[in-house]
Amino acid sequence: MSGLPIVLALSAAAMLLVALLALWQSLRAAFGAVDPSGTRWASESASAERQALLDEKESLLADIKDLEFEHQVGKISDTDFERLDRSLRARAKEVLRLLDEDLGPYRDRAEALVKEYLEKALGAVPYREKNEPAAEATSACPECGTANDPDAKFCKECAHRLEPESPDQDAEERNETSSTESEDEQDEQEEKEERE
């Protein structure tokens, strides 16, 4: 009979330990140290995956730099360098894409908060929405009809001189050209005099 009280004492101690552990966990949850819904574990695994991607990105960038150095030194042939560089850069692009995808929801939320703040503070729509890029005006070449940039002096297709925006501008360009030509002529004359 002496064994029975020891078994009962051990089982009572185990039950007391389980009760204290349950009390400890409930107190931690009540004071915010533990998320009882379990979303903390999901966010920890997501942050662990993100950290793994960040580590891989740093490793890939270091590998690309090392590969370039070894190629410059001559340790790696051109064909091997191109093959390895292509594969490392492809994986780096994939990792960067995955990291950007992770930030998508946060970016959208941040843009919404900025828009809301600017609307309250300024009473206006943020600059990105009201300053959408307008269609650029183009000038068509009178010779071939190719659309050129508005500030183009010559046609990009046939090299025909486009009409100047104003007669004053055309006169200024001629003056600049003639002054440059006269300076070139003076330099040539000085060189001839020095030779003689």
C-alpha positions in Angstrom: 0.0 0.0 0.0 2.9 2.3 0.2 3.1 2.5 -3.6 -0.5 3.9 -3.9 0.1 7.2 -2.2 3.2 7.9 -4.4 1.2 7.2 -7.6 -1.6 9.5 -6.4 0.9 12.2 -5.4 2.6 12.0 -8.9 -0.8 12.1 -10.7 -1.9 15.1 -8.6 1.4 16.9 -9.4 0.9 16.2 -13.1 -2.6 17.6 -13.0 -1.5 20.6 -11.1 1.2 21.2 -13.7 -1.3 21.0 -16.6 -3.7 23.4 -14.8 -0.9 25.9 -14.2 0.2 25.7 -17.9 -3.4 26.3 -19.0 -3.7 29.3 -16.6 -0.3 30.6 -17.9 -1.5 30.4 -21.6 -4.8 32.1 -20.8 -3.1 34.9 -19.0 -0.7 35.4 -21.9 -3.6 35.5 -24.4 -5.5 37.9 -22.1 -2.5 40.4 -22.1 -1.8 40.0 -25.9 1.3 38.0 -25.8 -0.4 35.1 -27.7 -2.8 35.3 -30.6 -5.5 32.7 -29.7 -6.8 32.5 -33.2 -3.6 31.0 -34.5 -3.0 33.7 -37.2 0.3 34.5 -35.5 1.6 31.1 -36.7 0.5 31.8 -40.2 2.2 35.2 -40.2 5.4 33.7 -38.7 5.5 31.1 -41.5 4.9 33.8 -44.1 7.6 36.0 -42.6 9.9 33.0 -42.6 9.2 32.4 -46.3 9.8 36.1 -47.0 13.0 36.0 -45.0 14.1 33.0 -47.0 13.4 34.9 -50.3 15.3 37.9 -49.0 18.3 35.7 -48.1 18.1 34.0 -51.5 18.0 37.4 -53.2 21.2 38.5 -51.4 22.9 35.3 -52.2 22.0 35.5 -55.9 23.2 39.1 -56.1 26.5 38.1 -54.5 26.8 35.1 -56.8 26.3 37.4 -59.9 29.0 39.8 -58.7 31.4 36.9 -58.0 30.6 35.4 -61.4 31.3 38.7 -63.2 34.6 39.1 -61.3 35.7 35.6 -62.1 34.9 36.2 -65.8 36.9 39.4 -65.8 39.8 37.7 -64.3 39.6 34.9 -66.9 38.7 32.0 -64.7 35.4 31.4 -66.6 35.0 31.1 -70.3 32.6 33.4 -72.2 30.1 30.6 -72.9 30.1 29.4 -69.3 29.7 32.9 -68.1 26.8 33.6 -70.4 25.0 30.4 -69.4 25.6 30.8 -65.6 24.8 34.5 -65.7 21.5 33.9 -67.6 20.4 31.2 -65.1 21.3 33.3 -62.0 19.6 36.4 -63.4 16.5 34.4 -64.3 16.2 33.1 -60.7 16.9 36.6 -59.3 14.1 38.0 -61.4 11.8 35.3 -60.1 12.7 35.9 -56.5 12.2 39.7 -56.9 8.8 39.1 -58.5 7.8 36.9 -55.6 8.9 39.5 -53.1 6.9 42.2 -55.0 3.8 40.0 -55.0 4.1 39.8 -51.2 4.0 43.6 -50.9 1.0 44.0 -53.2 -1.7 44.1 -50.5 0.4 46.4 -48.4 1.1 48.7 -51.3 -2.6 49.0 -52.2 -3.5 49.8 -48.6 -0.7 52.4 -48.3 -1.8 54.1 -51.5 -5.4 54.2 -50.2 -4.2 55.7 -46.9 -2.1 58.4 -48.7 -5.0 59.2 -51.0 -7.4 59.5 -48.0 -4.9 61.7 -46.1 -4.3 64.0 -49.1 -8.0 64.4 -49.8 -8.5 65.4 -46.1 -5.5 67.6 -45.9 -5.6 69.3 -49.3 -9.1 68.8 -50.3 -7.9 67.6 -53.7 -7.3 64.5 -55.6 -3.7 63.2 -55.4 -1.4 64.3 -58.2 -1.1 60.9 -59.8 -4.8 60.7 -60.6 -5.3 64.2 -62.0 -2.0 64.3 -63.9 -2.5 61.3 -66.1 -0.2 61.3 -69.1 -1.8 63.1 -72.0 -1.3 61.9 -75.5 1.9 63.6 -76.9 1.5 65.9 -79.8 3.5 64.8 -82.8 4.5 66.6 -86.0 4.2 64.8 -89.3 6.9 65.0 -91.9 5.7 66.9 -95.0 7.7 64.6 -97.2 6.9 61.1 -96.0 4.2 61.7 -93.4 6.1 59.9 -90.6 5.0 61.0 -87.1 7.9 62.6 -85.3 8.5 64.0 -81.8 7.2 67.5 -81.3 10.7 68.9 -80.7 12.3 67.1 -83.7 14.3 69.2 -86.1 14.6 66.5 -88.7 12.3 63.6 -89.8 13.4 60.3 -88.2 12.5 58.4 -91.4 13.7 60.5 -94.3 15.9 63.1 -92.6 13.9 66.0 -94.1 14.2 69.2 -92.2 10.9 69.9 -90.4 9.5 73.4 -90.3 10.9 75.6 -87.5 8.4 76.5 -84.8 9.0 80.2 -85.4 11.0 82.4 -87.8 13.0 83.8 -84.9 14.1 80.3 -83.9 15.2 79.6 -87.5 17.2 82.8 -87.6 18.9 82.0 -84.2 19.9 78.6 -85.5 21.4 80.1 -88.6 23.3 82.6 -86.5 24.7 79.9 -84.3 25.7 77.8 -87.3 27.4 80.7 -89.0 29.2 81.7 -85.8 30.4 78.2 -85.4 31.5 78.0 -89.1 33.3 81.3 -88.8 35.1 80.1 -85.7 36.1 76.9 -87.5 37.4 79.0 -90.5 39.5 81.2 -88.1 41.0 78.1 -86.5 41.9 76.7 -89.9 43.6 80.1 -90.9 45.5 80.1 -87.7 46.8 76.6 -88.3 47.9 77.5 -91.8 49.8 80.6 -90.5 51.5 78.5 -87.9 52.6 75.9 -90.5 54.1 78.7 -92.6 
